[in-house]
């Protein structure tokens, strides 16, 4: 197999000026630091020489004010509610593209030509099957294990099966690892589901599209034919597109950090899956469903809304609000329509929990508490409802997110490996523990 295209190499941000750091006490200049500018978005202060000039480090827990890398992949404008992959607005991709085309765009920088698209789809399709031995790994897990536990374990274990695509300095091997990961993730997620419900594993079908095949592997059984509903396949494809990348979020930063040491690609993606598992990241759509189950009946909606508005109550309206988007999450806008289409198709508007969700959405969009705080439904609100209506169990939601985000992780990991300024990630700290003390033998302690 040959690499379809070289991954574009970052050519470095431009210098836009200098900023002077001055001691407030005596007016003495401490450091002169460059301001760097990208193509769009906020400029940054380049602090790489700060310690050399001043002996000081910066302090930024959670990296909320720190650009950790230069990237050409995804741009978000949280105030305007904009998301673009390689410059293309998410709305255009959602309407006109499909997930594998988006994978090509994220990985190589451009939408594929007709022949590139065919070659890319073929390359992904022919890597969907797992090494047969991997099926034994699943059988070693408890049936009630969380699917994300299986995903972390099995994806990490791919490193033991595919050593021919583990040399991260070889672009050809990086490409093959990328194809394998994009291709095998739906198979792994579907098997994790089948294992949890005690059904036979379903092998991938190469005549189906990516999202179609994913649904087929989850819902088909060997004893009868299964036809994938095209409305559901399109909705799944859309969910995959909308979750494909979100610049330097926690799991992507985890993949970059793990990869910065030159670690095995499959192990790096497993690290990303572990991070995504957390309820503050990929677990939010699962939390939306938990909330709907907690509210349970229509008449308890007003009481629940009072609770989320009460400052002394820690409850929140799950699936509302976003750390970056202070305007409507553009992904939520797109999924809202799809959500209603899926509910119509399945006649699921009468599902009591989905009815509660639709009523919450209606009330909250008009309620002054939410309006004043710019709290709009986020992508997790609608994806949770769609996945539930499709029959996907709540515990599998984050695994679907992991399938979608794998392309983002891989694209960012590949970009890092072609970035000449790439270094092993190694943050600093403010140490506030004991300075120095002597060892005390056990009989003289306490
Ligand atoms: N329900 C009720 N009140 C809320 C909510 C909510 N979901 N979100 C924020 N607020 C209130 C909050 O109490 C505060 O009110 P006040 O000004 O009176 O103190 C105000 O809005 C600002 O809140 P904040 O915590 O400063 O906002 P944030 O931007 O730091 O929080 C958030 C963002 C996503 C953590 C939060 O909105 C939240 O907890 N939402 C629910 C969980 C959720 O849906 N998470 C998924 C986010 S999308 C994930 C992804 O993109 O991967």
Boltz pocket constraint, residues with backbone or C-beta under 6 A from the ligand:
constraints:
  - pocket:
      binder: B
      contacts: [[A, 279], [A, 280], [A, 281], [A, 282], [A, 284], [A, 308], [A, 309], [A, 315], [A, 316], [A, 317], [A, 318], [A, 319], [A, 320], [A, 321], [A, 322], [A, 323], [A, 324], [A, 373], [A, 375], [A, 378], [A, 379], [A, 380]]
      max_distance: 6.0
